[in-house]
């Protein structure tokens, strides 16, 4: 199951490849809300500092 950040990175990759898509603006219908990002942060894997 892909999470919020997986979906964002996949779309950025498609855009960079020339798909013609655009990222939704903050607050637009269907765009992730602040609540969505807070929820994703709870389940995110912690990255080790080097």
C-alpha positions, 0 to 999 in steps of 0.5 A, spaced: 500 500 500 503 506 497 502 512 502 502 519 502 509 521 500 510 515 496 504 518 491 507 525 492 514 522 489 511 518 484 507 524 481 513 528 481 517 523 477 512 522 472 512 530 472 519 530 471 518 525 465 514 529 461 507 527 463 504 534 463 500 533 470 501 538 475 501 538 482 495 540 486 495 547 489 495 547 497 487 548 499 485 545 492 479 540 492 483 533 492 489 536 495 492 533 501 490 537 507 495 538 513 491 533 517 493 528 512 500 530 513 500 529 520 497 522 520 502 520 515 508 523 519 505 518 525 506 512 520 513 514 517 519 510 518 524 514 522 531 516 518 537 515 521 542 521 521 549 520 519 
